């Protein structure tokens, strides 16, 4: 054979396989986007309200999300690109804030309501699973509030009910600090799980139809809730401890119990939770932080030094496949009906490669499709599982409201 022709044939053979692979990747993305037109993608956790509060004093005049804003992972344009059909907007305050926590929680909820009022073409408040379906069909993002930390009810079931009336549809029982009635994952053991009043909080959430969120709580609190609750639970933004021993993740035995409870584990994108290199980076960062604090205390200069350390030692970012690994593992342990998505966008400083902002959700679903997932199972993970949990919680609430009145229990009456 002519050497020149042979060389050309080798070159063609090297090039030809690339086109089908690229075409397959494109077709997976097309399928993912088609799925999100059929069912709402429900994201369990987005911290945009806190960003609006801290960057712009809560003003959408100063931080107009009708267009992309520097440093934000969320805006209307990219929500549409990402096919987001429903969003639990996190309303957060620091767990050690003390008196006034409820005021901050309500102010955070007010940001969500004002966002919906400011951009009615993009958002609508949702209170039920049926609301989500209707709003998604109308081409808007169904918006609900997730109260990130039980400290914000200030030990009052009356305040819990007020938050529900304001649009809160799940409450994370703790943030990183114990409450007076539940232990947090990041704090020392104080109660051994839930106190008697903590059990009453869970029962009242069941009666209201407010989902119990177990992200951030200790393992003992998780087990206590699963013993007490009559409705399915959620994890709004946690991943699997099978891969990374972070206490914010869910161990397999509890994940299996959540499947038996009928709940849903919403896999998060936080690098330190899903990747061992990122987790180890976090441990080193914490050691550096504590060293600075021990030497000179918490000052602006110390914070600048930490930022400089982070810049010189950037967190190793996992790729999108690592998130899919967590999803698949929890599917294998808890069942495909018990896995969802809880990004934590705008609550994290780094993301997995390929999941940089809210526009990238279809890429994750395309990765599942590439791995052989059926359209039906992808739909479950995208949002149908959360809708099922919400409907079940609504049925439980309808029954319990007929059986008993609102609880008047007070924490002072016994722990």
LODREN-32732 format. One record per residue (C-alpha): x, y, z; residue in three letters. Coordinates in steps of 0.001 Angstrom, whole numbers. Layout:
BEGIN
site c1 = X, c2 = Y, c3 = Z, code = ala
...
END
This chain:
BEGIN
site c1 = 0, c2 = 0, c3 = 0, code = unk
site c1 = 1115, c2 = 3505, c3 = -724, code = unk
site c1 = 2666, c2 = 4846, c3 = 2496, code = unk
site c1 = 847, c2 = 8121, c3 = 2019, code = unk
site c1 = -2547, c2 = 6368, c3 = 1758, code = unk
site c1 = -1727, c2 = 4169, c3 = 4740, code = unk
site c1 = -943, c2 = 7227, c3 = 6820, code = unk
site c1 = -4247, c2 = 8808, c3 = 5804, code = unk
site c1 = -6159, c2 = 5643, c3 = 6770, code = unk
site c1 = -4494, c2 = 5625, c3 = 10199, code = unk
site c1 = -5439, c2 = 9259, c3 = 10645, code = unk
site c1 = -9077, c2 = 8571, c3 = 9676, code = unk
site c1 = -9266, c2 = 5597, c3 = 12047, code = unk
site c1 = -8028, c2 = 7784, c3 = 14895, code = unk
site c1 = -10567, c2 = 10518, c3 = 14204, code = unk
site c1 = -13733, c2 = 8562, c3 = 13388, code = unk
site c1 = -14542, c2 = 7237, c3 = 16920, code = unk
site c1 = -14602, c2 = 10756, c3 = 18336, code = unk
site c1 = -17742, c2 = 11849, c3 = 16488, code = unk
site c1 = -20033, c2 = 9099, c3 = 17840, code = unk
site c1 = -18850, c2 = 9761, c3 = 21414, code = unk
site c1 = -19548, c2 = 13465, c3 = 21075, code = unk
site c1 = -22911, c2 = 12711, c3 = 19491, code = unk
site c1 = -23771, c2 = 10339, c3 = 22348, code = unk
site c1 = -22879, c2 = 12987, c3 = 24922, code = unk
site c1 = -25073, c2 = 15498, c3 = 23111, code = unk
site c1 = -27945, c2 = 13027, c3 = 22876, code = unk
site c1 = -27730, c2 = 12328, c3 = 26629, code = unk
site c1 = -27973, c2 = 16055, c3 = 27319, code = unk
site c1 = -30923, c2 = 16348, c3 = 24938, code = unk
site c1 = -32661, c2 = 13508, c3 = 26795, code = unk
site c1 = -31921, c2 = 15133, c3 = 30152, code = unk
site c1 = -33416, c2 = 18443, c3 = 29055, code = unk
site c1 = -36473, c2 = 16696, c3 = 27645, code = unk
site c1 = -36987, c2 = 14967, c3 = 31007, code = unk
site c1 = -36910, c2 = 18330, c3 = 32785, code = unk
site c1 = -39647, c2 = 19627, c3 = 30526, code = unk
site c1 = -41804, c2 = 16682, c3 = 31621, code = unk
site c1 = -41068, c2 = 16667, c3 = 35368, code = unk
site c1 = -39893, c2 = 19436, c3 = 37702, code = unk
site c1 = -36322, c2 = 19271, c3 = 38917, code = unk
site c1 = -36614, c2 = 19865, c3 = 42655, code = unk
site c1 = -33439, c2 = 21170, c3 = 44305, code = unk
site c1 = -33394, c2 = 20737, c3 = 48065, code = unk
site c1 = -31092, c2 = 23565, c3 = 49055, code = unk
site c1 = -29986, c2 = 26931, c3 = 47657, code = unk
site c1 = -28539, c2 = 29694, c3 = 49838, code = unk
site c1 = -29319, c2 = 32662, c3 = 47570, code = unk
site c1 = -31350, c2 = 34490, c3 = 50284, code = unk
site c1 = -28318, c2 = 34733, c3 = 52585, code = unk
site c1 = -26196, c2 = 36002, c3 = 49700, code = unk
site c1 = -28781, c2 = 38693, c3 = 48938, code = unk
site c1 = -28834, c2 = 39634, c3 = 52628, code = unk
site c1 = -25062, c2 = 39833, c3 = 53089, code = unk
site c1 = -24115, c2 = 41293, c3 = 49703, code = unk
site c1 = -26982, c2 = 43690, c3 = 49138, code = unk
site c1 = -28779, c2 = 44209, c3 = 52439, code = unk
site c1 = -31659, c2 = 42140, c3 = 51114, code = unk
site c1 = -32239, c2 = 44432, c3 = 48133, code = unk
site c1 = -32890, c2 = 43098, c3 = 44640, code = unk
site c1 = -32307, c2 = 46628, c3 = 43346, code = unk
site c1 = -28681, c2 = 46220, c3 = 44387, code = unk
site c1 = -28472, c2 = 42566, c3 = 43332, code = unk
site c1 = -30752, c2 = 42114, c3 = 40333, code = unk
site c1 = -30959, c2 = 38394, c3 = 39584, code = unk
site c1 = -32756, c2 = 38946, c3 = 36288, code = unk
site c1 = -29213, c2 = 38802, c3 = 34928, code = unk
site c1 = -26034, c2 = 36998, c3 = 36087, code = unk
site c1 = -24245, c2 = 38655, c3 = 38986, code = unk
site c1 = -20507, c2 = 38299, c3 = 39729, code = unk
site c1 = -19845, c2 = 35617, c3 = 42311, code = unk
site c1 = -23399, c2 = 34229, c3 = 42345, code = unk
site c1 = -24273, c2 = 30727, c3 = 41193, code = unk
site c1 = -27984, c2 = 31539, c3 = 40833, code = unk
site c1 = -29978, c2 = 33868, c3 = 38599, code = unk
site c1 = -33176, c2 = 33622, c3 = 36565, code = unk
site c1 = -31463, c2 = 33043, c3 = 33234, code = unk
site c1 = -29394, c2 = 30138, c3 = 34521, code = unk
site c1 = -32291, c2 = 28635, c3 = 36488, code = unk
site c1 = -34122, c2 = 28368, c3 = 33183, code = unk
site c1 = -31086, c2 = 26919, c3 = 31443, code = unk
site c1 = -30800, c2 = 24349, c3 = 34237, code = unk
site c1 = -34424, c2 = 23286, c3 = 33959, code = unk
site c1 = -35047, c2 = 23996, c3 = 37644, code = unk
site c1 = -38742, c2 = 23454, c3 = 38294, code = unk
site c1 = -38874, c2 = 23831, c3 = 42065, code = unk
site c1 = -36493, c2 = 25236, c3 = 44633, code = unk
site c1 = -36333, c2 = 25053, c3 = 48398, code = unk
site c1 = -34728, c2 = 28405, c3 = 49197, code = unk
site c1 = -32670, c2 = 28092, c3 = 52359, code = unk
site c1 = -33401, c2 = 30639, c3 = 55074, code = unk
site c1 = -30403, c2 = 30490, c3 = 57381, code = unk
site c1 = -29002, c2 = 32190, c3 = 60434, code = unk
site c1 = -25919, c2 = 31170, c3 = 62464, code = unk
site c1 = -26738, c2 = 28517, c3 = 65037, code = unk
site c1 = -25172, c2 = 30502, c3 = 67881, code = unk
site c1 = -27023, c2 = 33743, c3 = 67117, code = unk
site c1 = -29064, c2 = 33488, c3 = 70332, code = unk
site c1 = -32035, c2 = 35771, c3 = 70999, code = unk
site c1 = -33344, c2 = 37232, c3 = 67752, code = unk
site c1 = -32897, c2 = 34073, c3 = 65693, code = unk
site c1 = -36604, c2 = 34037, c3 = 64802, code = unk
site c1 = -36403, c2 = 37626, c3 = 63583, code = unk
site c1 = -33521, c2 = 36736, c3 = 61263, code = unk
site c1 = -35385, c2 = 33648, c3 = 60044, code = unk
site c1 = -38486, c2 = 35678, c3 = 59231, code = unk
site c1 = -36376, c2 = 38354, c3 = 57525, code = unk
site c1 = -34774, c2 = 35672, c3 = 55376, code = unk
site c1 = -38208, c2 = 34350, c3 = 54444, code = unk
site c1 = -39228, c2 = 37888, c3 = 53557, code = unk
site c1 = -36375, c2 = 37975, c3 = 51019, code = unk
site c1 = -37877, c2 = 34911, c3 = 49324, code = unk
site c1 = -41357, c2 = 36437, c3 = 49242, code = unk
site c1 = -40033, c2 = 39728, c3 = 47884, code = unk
site c1 = -38052, c2 = 37874, c3 = 45216, code = unk
site c1 = -41230, c2 = 36141, c3 = 44057, code = unk
site c1 = -43082, c2 = 39476, c3 = 44021, code = unk
site c1 = -40232, c2 = 41214, c3 = 42188, code = unk
site c1 = -39972, c2 = 38551, c3 = 39452, code = unk
site c1 = -43508, c2 = 37125, c3 = 39013, code = unk
site c1 = -42695, c2 = 35930, c3 = 35502, code = unk
site c1 = -40024, c2 = 33613, c3 = 36943, code = unk
site c1 = -41206, c2 = 32523, c3 = 40418, code = unk
site c1 = -44351, c2 = 31549, c3 = 42283, code = unk
site c1 = -44720, c2 = 30398, c3 = 45887, code = unk
site c1 = -45736, c2 = 26749, c3 = 46297, code = unk
site c1 = -47287, c2 = 25118, c3 = 49337, code = unk
site c1 = -48026, c2 = 21611, c3 = 48077, code = unk
site c1 = -46776, c2 = 19020, c3 = 45624, code = unk
site c1 = -49696, c2 = 19812, c3 = 43310, code = unk
site c1 = -48653, c2 = 23481, c3 = 43378, code = unk
site c1 = -45199, c2 = 22470, c3 = 42173, code = unk
site c1 = -46604, c2 = 20511, c3 = 39243, code = unk
site c1 = -48904, c2 = 23384, c3 = 38227, code = unk
site c1 = -46218, c2 = 26073, c3 = 38533, code = unk
site c1 = -43701, c2 = 23972, c3 = 36600, code = unk
site c1 = -46217, c2 = 23551, c3 = 33771, code = unk
site c1 = -46590, c2 = 27332, c3 = 33712, code = unk
site c1 = -42837, c2 = 27663, c3 = 33091, code = unk
site c1 = -41949, c2 = 29135, c3 = 36472, code = unk
site c1 = -39826, c2 = 28019, c3 = 39418, code = unk
site c1 = -42033, c2 = 26782, c3 = 42256, code = unk
site c1 = -40565, c2 = 28385, c3 = 45366, code = unk
site c1 = -40643, c2 = 27069, c3 = 48935, code = unk
site c1 = -38748, c2 = 27978, c3 = 52060, code = unk
site c1 = -36450, c2 = 25605, c3 = 53929, code = unk
site c1 = -35676, c2 = 26893, c3 = 57432, code = unk
site c1 = -32043, c2 = 25910, c3 = 58029, code = unk
site c1 = -31849, c2 = 25494, c3 = 61764, code = unk
site c1 = -34373, c2 = 24688, c3 = 64504, code = unk
site c1 = -32822, c2 = 27364, c3 = 66726, code = unk
site c1 = -34931, c2 = 29867, c3 = 64745, code = unk
site c1 = -38183, c2 = 28692, c3 = 66345, code = unk
site c1 = -36675, c2 = 29763, c3 = 69707, code = unk
site c1 = -38172, c2 = 26757, c3 = 71514, code = unk
site c1 = -41702, c2 = 27800, c3 = 70530, code = unk
site c1 = -44205, c2 = 25583, c3 = 68709, code = unk
site c1 = -46233, c2 = 28731, c3 = 68063, code = unk
site c1 = -43288, c2 = 30145, c3 = 66103, code = unk
site c1 = -42960, c2 = 26816, c3 = 64275, code = unk
site c1 = -46555, c2 = 27192, c3 = 63115, code = unk
site c1 = -45951, c2 = 30833, c3 = 62152, code = unk
site c1 = -43024, c2 = 29775, c3 = 59971, code = unk
site c1 = -45233, c2 = 27163, c3 = 58289, code = unk
site c1 = -47864, c2 = 29817, c3 = 57536, code = unk
site c1 = -45089, c2 = 31963, c3 = 56057, code = unk
site c1 = -44190, c2 = 29272, c3 = 53507, code = unk
site c1 = -41652, c2 = 27083, c3 = 55315, code = unk
site c1 = -42083, c2 = 23537, c3 = 54032, code = unk
site c1 = -39110, c2 = 21914, c3 = 55722, code = unk
site c1 = -37068, c2 = 22684, c3 = 58789, code = unk
site c1 = -33524, c2 = 21459, c3 = 59328, code = unk
site c1 = -33668, c2 = 20491, c3 = 62995, code = unk
site c1 = -30213, c2 = 21912, c3 = 63756, code = unk
site c1 = -27485, c2 = 23745, c3 = 61955, code = unk
site c1 = -23917, c2 = 23269, c3 = 63186, code = unk
site c1 = -24766, c2 = 24013, c3 = 66835, code = unk
site c1 = -26991, c2 = 21977, c3 = 69160, code = unk
site c1 = -30418, c2 = 23393, c3 = 69908, code = unk
site c1 = -31951, c2 = 23095, c3 = 73363, code = unk
site c1 = -33782, c2 = 19996, c3 = 72127, code = unk
site c1 = -31619, c2 = 18269, c3 = 69453, code = unk
site c1 = -27958, c2 = 17421, c3 = 68879, code = unk
site c1 = -26095, c2 = 18630, c3 = 65791, code = unk
site c1 = -23488, c2 = 16660, c3 = 63848, code = unk
site c1 = -20842, c2 = 19362, c3 = 64263, code = unk
site c1 = -21318, c2 = 19898, c3 = 67994, code = unk
site c1 = -20570, c2 = 17823, c3 = 71095, code = unk
site c1 = -23129, c2 = 15307, c3 = 72334, code = unk
site c1 = -25474, c2 = 17103, c3 = 74731, code = unk
site c1 = -28850, c2 = 15379, c3 = 74671, code = unk
site c1 = -28103, c2 = 11993, c3 = 73136, code = unk
site c1 = -30373, c2 = 12857, c3 = 70205, code = unk
site c1 = -33814, c2 = 14426, c3 = 70699, code = unk
site c1 = -35163, c2 = 15579, c3 = 74046, code = unk
site c1 = -38829, c2 = 15062, c3 = 74949, code = unk
site c1 = -39567, c2 = 18544, c3 = 73608, code = unk
site c1 = -37606, c2 = 17689, c3 = 70450, code = unk
site c1 = -39892, c2 = 14703, c3 = 69915, code = unk
site c1 = -42866, c2 = 17046, c3 = 70251, code = unk
site c1 = -41332, c2 = 19364, c3 = 67617, code = unk
site c1 = -41204, c2 = 16437, c3 = 65197, code = unk
site c1 = -44797, c2 = 15434, c3 = 65992, code = unk
site c1 = -46007, c2 = 18992, c3 = 65412, code = unk
site c1 = -44109, c2 = 19181, c3 = 62120, code = unk
site c1 = -45896, c2 = 15978, c3 = 61098, code = unk
site c1 = -49240, c2 = 17537, c3 = 62035, code = unk
site c1 = -48485, c2 = 20648, c3 = 59986, code = unk
site c1 = -47117, c2 = 18825, c3 = 56959, code = unk
site c1 = -43684, c2 = 20416, c3 = 57363, code = unk
site c1 = -40931, c2 = 18039, c3 = 56245, code = unk
site c1 = -38336, c2 = 17046, c3 = 58849, code = unk
site c1 = -34856, c2 = 17699, c3 = 57423, code = unk
site c1 = -32049, c2 = 15615, c3 = 58938, code = unk
site c1 = -29098, c2 = 17284, c3 = 57225, code = unk
site c1 = -26800, c2 = 18770, c3 = 59908, code = unk
site c1 = -28100, c2 = 16622, c3 = 62789, code = unk
site c1 = -26172, c2 = 13993, c3 = 64746, code = unk
site c1 = -26593, c2 = 10282, c3 = 64058, code = unk
site c1 = -28426, c2 = 9868, c3 = 67368, code = unk
site c1 = -30874, c2 = 12607, c3 = 66388, code = unk
site c1 = -31408, c2 = 10897, c3 = 63034, code = unk
site c1 = -32304, c2 = 7627, c3 = 64748, code = unk
site c1 = -34610, c2 = 9353, c3 = 67237, code = unk
site c1 = -36479, c2 = 11156, c3 = 64468, code = unk
site c1 = -36909, c2 = 7954, c3 = 62477, code = unk
site c1 = -38384, c2 = 6370, c3 = 65619, code = unk
site c1 = -40829, c2 = 9229, c3 = 66283, code = unk
site c1 = -41930, c2 = 10527, c3 = 62879, code = unk
site c1 = -45107, c2 = 9380, c3 = 61165, code = unk
site c1 = -44158, c2 = 11029, c3 = 57855, code = unk
site c1 = -41214, c2 = 10516, c3 = 55502, code = unk
site c1 = -38090, c2 = 12552, c3 = 56276, code = unk
site c1 = -35664, c2 = 14304, c3 = 53968, code = unk
site c1 = -31989, c2 = 15153, c3 = 53869, code = unk
site c1 = -31984, c2 = 18474, c3 = 52021, code = unk
site c1 = -28245, c2 = 18496, c3 = 51273, code = unk
site c1 = -26159, c2 = 15511, c3 = 52383, code = unk
site c1 = -24220, c2 = 12752, c3 = 50647, code = unk
site c1 = -22943, c2 = 9254, c3 = 51458, code = unk
site c1 = -20534, c2 = 8446, c3 = 54268, code = unk
site c1 = -19576, c2 = 5317, c3 = 52321, code = unk
site c1 = -17159, c2 = 7470, c3 = 50317, code = unk
site c1 = -16265, c2 = 10271, c3 = 52751, code = unk
site c1 = -16426, c2 = 10037, c3 = 56582, code = unk
site c1 = -17795, c2 = 13548, c3 = 56988, code = unk
site c1 = -20340, c2 = 13724, c3 = 59822, code = unk
site c1 = -22673, c2 = 15708, c3 = 57537, code = unk
site c1 = -22996, c2 = 12606, c3 = 55357, code = unk
site c1 = -25344, c2 = 9673, c3 = 55860, code = unk
site c1 = -24058, c2 = 6222, c3 = 56902, code = unk
site c1 = -25427, c2 = 3221, c3 = 55054, code = unk
site c1 = -27472, c2 = 1830, c3 = 57949, code = unk
site c1 = -29335, c2 = 5107, c3 = 58349, code = unk
site c1 = -29719, c2 = 5497, c3 = 54576, code = unk
site c1 = -31336, c2 = 2058, c3 = 54514, code = unk
site c1 = -33678, c2 = 3094, c3 = 57332, code = unk
site c1 = -34614, c2 = 6261, c3 = 55428, code = unk
site c1 = -35627, c2 = 4060, c3 = 52509, code = unk
site c1 = -37836, c2 = 2027, c3 = 54864, code = unk
site c1 = -39281, c2 = 5297, c3 = 56221, code = unk
site c1 = -40173, c2 = 6367, c3 = 52662, code = unk
site c1 = -37951, c2 = 9460, c3 = 52796, code = unk
site c1 = -35518, c2 = 10962, c3 = 50313, code = unk
site c1 = -31756, c2 = 11616, c3 = 50504, code = unk
site c1 = -30927, c2 = 14705, c3 = 48443, code = unk
site c1 = -27306, c2 = 14411, c3 = 47324, code = unk
site c1 = -25273, c2 = 17574, c3 = 47736, code = unk
site c1 = -22428, c2 = 18980, c3 = 45619, code = unk
site c1 = -20238, c2 = 20214, c3 = 48513, code = unk
site c1 = -16690, c2 = 19093, c3 = 47557, code = unk
site c1 = -15650, c2 = 18321, c3 = 51155, code = unk
site c1 = -18638, c2 = 15977, c3 = 51521, code = unk
site c1 = -18198, c2 = 14004, c3 = 48309, code = unk
site c1 = -14434, c2 = 13752, c3 = 47710, code = unk
site c1 = -11665, c2 = 12474, c3 = 50016, code = unk
site c1 = -9015, c2 = 14908, c3 = 48664, code = unk
site c1 = -11405, c2 = 17824, c3 = 49288, code = unk
site c1 = -12339, c2 = 16428, c3 = 52724, code = unk
site c1 = -8661, c2 = 16190, c3 = 53694, code = unk
site c1 = -8112, c2 = 19723, c3 = 52387, code = unk
site c1 = -10905, c2 = 20851, c3 = 54718, code = unk
site c1 = -9206, c2 = 19205, c3 = 57685, code = unk
site c1 = -5957, c2 = 21030, c3 = 56867, code = unk
site c1 = -7815, c2 = 24324, c3 = 56491, code = unk
site c1 = -9480, c2 = 23843, c3 = 59868, code = unk
site c1 = -6091, c2 = 23180, c3 = 61465, code = unk
site c1 = -4673, c2 = 26379, c3 = 59947, code = unk
site c1 = -7749, c2 = 28355, c3 = 61072, code = unk
site c1 = -7498, c2 = 27069, c3 = 64640, code = unk
site c1 = -3796, c2 = 27849, c3 = 64704, code = unk
site c1 = -4414, c2 = 31467, c3 = 63729, code = unk
site c1 = -7259, c2 = 31800, c3 = 66234, code = unk
site c1 = -5154, c2 = 30388, c3 = 69055, code = unk
site c1 = -2337, c2 = 32804, c3 = 68237, code = unk
site c1 = -4167, c2 = 36104, c3 = 67772, code = unk
site c1 = -7938, c2 = 35535, c3 = 67878, code = unk
site c1 = -10615, c2 = 36163, c3 = 65271, code = unk
site c1 = -9606, c2 = 39442, c3 = 63637, code = unk
site c1 = -9892, c2 = 40872, c3 = 60105, code = unk
site c1 = -6159, c2 = 40209, c3 = 59682, code = unk
site c1 = -6668, c2 = 36537, c3 = 60571, code = unk
site c1 = -9507, c2 = 36233, c3 = 58059, code = unk
site c1 = -7288, c2 = 37821, c3 = 55408, code = unk
site c1 = -4585, c2 = 35294, c3 = 56265, code = unk
site c1 = -7039, c2 = 32415, c3 = 55891, code = unk
site c1 = -8166, c2 = 33748, c3 = 52508, code = unk
site c1 = -4532, c2 = 33992, c3 = 51467, code = unk
site c1 = -3940, c2 = 30383, c3 = 52562, code = unk
site c1 = -6989, c2 = 29244, c3 = 50604, code = unk
site c1 = -5761, c2 = 31096, c3 = 47539, code = unk
site c1 = -2334, c2 = 29487, c3 = 47782, code = unk
site c1 = -3843, c2 = 26067, c3 = 48556, code = unk
site c1 = -7039, c2 = 25803, c3 = 46496, code = unk
site c1 = -9468, c2 = 23039, c3 = 47262, code = unk
site c1 = -9145, c2 = 20049, c3 = 44892, code = unk
site c1 = -12394, c2 = 19957, c3 = 42929, code = unk
site c1 = -13967, c2 = 16571, c3 = 42165, code = unk
site c1 = -15643, c2 = 16023, c3 = 38811, code = unk
site c1 = -19312, c2 = 15527, c3 = 38076, code = unk
site c1 = -18907, c2 = 11745, c3 = 38081, code = unk
site c1 = -18191, c2 = 11771, c3 = 41826, code = unk
site c1 = -21650, c2 = 13221, c3 = 42481, code = unk
site c1 = -23142, c2 = 10504, c3 = 40279, code = unk
site c1 = -21221, c2 = 7913, c3 = 42333, code = unk
site c1 = -22954, c2 = 9132, c3 = 45510, code = unk
site c1 = -26342, c2 = 9047, c3 = 43806, code = unk
site c1 = -25784, c2 = 5503, c3 = 42589, code = unk
site c1 = -24553, c2 = 4259, c3 = 45940, code = unk
site c1 = -27544, c2 = 5683, c3 = 47808, code = unk
site c1 = -29794, c2 = 4184, c3 = 45136, code = unk
site c1 = -28223, c2 = 793, c3 = 45787, code = unk
site c1 = -28598, c2 = 1137, c3 = 49571, code = unk
site c1 = -31914, c2 = 2964, c3 = 50031, code = unk
site c1 = -33617, c2 = 2340, c3 = 46679, code = unk
site c1 = -34094, c2 = 4470, c3 = 43576, code = unk
site c1 = -37294, c2 = 5938, c3 = 45057, code = unk
site c1 = -35326, c2 = 7537, c3 = 47876, code = unk
site c1 = -32656, c2 = 9677, c3 = 46188, code = unk
site c1 = -32831, c2 = 13314, c3 = 45096, code = unk
site c1 = -30704, c2 = 16423, c3 = 44551, code = unk
site c1 = -29684, c2 = 19106, c3 = 47083, code = unk
site c1 = -27000, c2 = 21262, c3 = 45496, code = unk
site c1 = -26136, c2 = 23859, c3 = 48195, code = unk
site c1 = -25447, c2 = 26355, c3 = 45399, code = unk
site c1 = -24515, c2 = 29808, c3 = 46732, code = unk
site c1 = -23751, c2 = 28226, c3 = 50077, code = unk
site c1 = -20390, c2 = 26854, c3 = 48941, code = unk
site c1 = -17243, c2 = 28530, c3 = 47665, code = unk
site c1 = -16253, c2 = 25715, c3 = 45288, code = unk
site c1 = -18211, c2 = 23203, c3 = 43227, code = unk
site c1 = -17477, c2 = 19976, c3 = 41376, code = unk
site c1 = -16126, c2 = 20470, c3 = 37863, code = unk
site c1 = -19120, c2 = 20505, c3 = 35538, code = unk
site c1 = -21547, c2 = 21676, c3 = 38245, code = unk
site c1 = -20531, c2 = 25297, c3 = 38564, code = unk
site c1 = -23995, c2 = 26871, c3 = 38874, code = unk
site c1 = -27733, c2 = 26229, c3 = 38558, code = unk
site c1 = -27545, c2 = 25958, c3 = 34771, code = unk
site c1 = -25614, c2 = 22674, c3 = 34999, code = unk
site c1 = -28230, c2 = 20302, c3 = 36462, code = unk
site c1 = -28913, c2 = 18714, c3 = 33034, code = unk
site c1 = -25254, c2 = 17686, c3 = 32817, code = unk
site c1 = -25615, c2 = 15615, c3 = 35982, code = unk
site c1 = -28731, c2 = 13884, c3 = 34684, code = unk
site c1 = -26944, c2 = 13291, c3 = 31376, code = unk
site c1 = -24166, c2 = 11563, c3 = 33315, code = unk
site c1 = -26723, c2 = 9214, c3 = 34862, code = unk
site c1 = -28180, c2 = 8518, c3 = 31418, code = unk
site c1 = -24678, c2 = 7800, c3 = 30108, code = unk
site c1 = -24341, c2 = 5217, c3 = 32889, code = unk
site c1 = -27451, c2 = 3420, c3 = 31686, code = unk
site c1 = -30180, c2 = 4944, c3 = 33840, code = unk
site c1 = -33708, c2 = 4737, c3 = 32441, code = unk
site c1 = -35728, c2 = 7898, c3 = 31876, code = unk
site c1 = -38129, c2 = 6775, c3 = 34604, code = unk
site c1 = -35392, c2 = 6471, c3 = 37221, code = unk
site c1 = -33836, c2 = 9797, c3 = 36207, code = unk
site c1 = -37250, c2 = 11434, c3 = 36653, code = unk
site c1 = -37478, c2 = 9980, c3 = 40156, code = unk
site c1 = -34137, c2 = 11457, c3 = 41179, code = unk
site c1 = -34814, c2 = 14782, c3 = 39442, code = unk
site c1 = -38010, c2 = 15479, c3 = 41342, code = unk
site c1 = -40668, c2 = 12772, c3 = 41461, code = unk
site c1 = -39260, c2 = 11299, c3 = 44677, code = unk
site c1 = -39573, c2 = 14620, c3 = 46474, code = unk
site c1 = -43113, c2 = 15109, c3 = 45170, code = unk
site c1 = -44036, c2 = 11658, c3 = 46509, code = unk
site c1 = -42592, c2 = 12503, c3 = 49937, code = unk
site c1 = -44461, c2 = 15812, c3 = 50011, code = unk
site c1 = -47747, c2 = 14130, c3 = 49104, code = unk
site c1 = -47280, c2 = 11526, c3 = 51803, code = unk
site c1 = -46477, c2 = 14234, c3 = 54371, code = unk
site c1 = -49611, c2 = 16085, c3 = 53275, code = unk
site c1 = -51734, c2 = 12947, c3 = 53784, code = unk
site c1 = -50241, c2 = 12347, c3 = 57235, code = unk
site c1 = -50903, c2 = 15987, c3 = 58174, code = unk
site c1 = -54534, c2 = 15786, c3 = 57035, code = unk
site c1 = -55062, c2 = 12749, c3 = 59245, code = unk
site c1 = -53247, c2 = 14133, c3 = 62284, code = unk
site c1 = -55100, c2 = 17456, c3 = 62167, code = unk
site c1 = -58353, c2 = 15519, c3 = 62505, code = unk
site c1 = -56966, c2 = 13479, c3 = 65402, code = unk
site c1 = -55498, c2 = 16223, c3 = 67592, code = unk
site c1 = -55255, c2 = 20002, c3 = 67981, code = unk
site c1 = -52105, c2 = 22087, c3 = 67766, code = unk
site c1 = -49613, c2 = 21176, c3 = 70475, code = unk
site c1 = -49187, c2 = 23597, c3 = 73379, code = unk
site c1 = -46123, c2 = 21813, c3 = 74796, code = unk
site c1 = -43456, c2 = 24062, c3 = 76314, code = unk
site c1 = -39789, c2 = 23221, c3 = 76690, code = unk
site c1 = -39937, c2 = 24325, c3 = 80332, code = unk
site c1 = -42312, c2 = 21458, c3 = 81071, code = unk
site c1 = -39545, c2 = 18908, c3 = 80765, code = unk
site c1 = -36808, c2 = 17749, c3 = 78443, code = unk
END
